Amino acid sequence: MFRISQYMQEIAAPTPLGPKRNPPGPVVIWNLIRRCNLTCKHCYSISADTNFPGELNTEQVYTVMDDLKGFKVPVLILSGGEPLLRPDIYDIAKRAKAKGFLSACRRTAR
C-alpha cells in the first residue's frame, strides 16, 4: 500500500544507501529457434510450425556461447519458439552446463 506520509518522510530523511554491489553480469534469454508447434494467443513470438531460414546451426550456436562466456554472462536461458524442436537442444544444453552457465530451457508459450 502506498502511504504519502511514508513517502514524505523518505524524501525528508532518505534511507542511507547500502554497500555497493557488483552484479555478476547480465542474464541472457536466447531465442534459439523461431519454430513453434503451439498457437498460444498470449505469445509475443511471431512463430509458426515451419522452419525459418537463417537460424544458427550447432557450431554457430557454440561460437556465440563462447562469446557470451567471454563477456562473463553467468545465466543463459535457452528459449524460442519451442527450443525442444531443435534436434541438437540437448547437446546445446550440455555444452552450456559444461561452460559453467547457470542454464535453463524455457518455452515462450505456457
Rosetta blueprint (number, residue, H / E / L):
1 M L
2 F L
3 R L
4 I H
5 S H
6 Q H
7 Y H
8 M H
9 Q H
10 E H
11 I H
12 A H
13 A L
14 P L
15 T L
16 P L
17 L L
18 G L
19 P L
20 K L
21 R L
22 N L
23 P L
24 P L
25 G L
26 P L
27 V E
28 V E
29 I E
30 W E
31 N E
32 L E
33 I E
34 R L
35 R L
36 C L
37 N L
38 L L
39 T L
40 C L
41 K L
42 H L
43 C L
44 Y L
45 S L
46 I L
47 S L
48 A L
49 D L
50 T L
51 N L
52 F L
53 P L
54 G L
55 E L
56 L L
57 N L
58 T H
59 E H
60 Q H
61 V H
62 Y H
63 T H
64 V H
65 M H
66 D H
67 D H
68 L H
69 K H
70 G H
71 F L
72 K L
73 V L
74 P L
75 V E
76 L E
77 I E
78 L E
79 S E
80 G E
81 G L
82 E L
83 P H
84 L H
85 L H
86 R L
87 P L
88 D L
89 I H
90 Y H
91 D H
92 I H
93 A H
94 K H
95 R H
96 A H
97 K H
98 A H
99 K L
100 G L
101 F L
102 L E
103 S E
104 A E
105 C E
106 R L
107 R L
108 T L
109 A L
110 R L
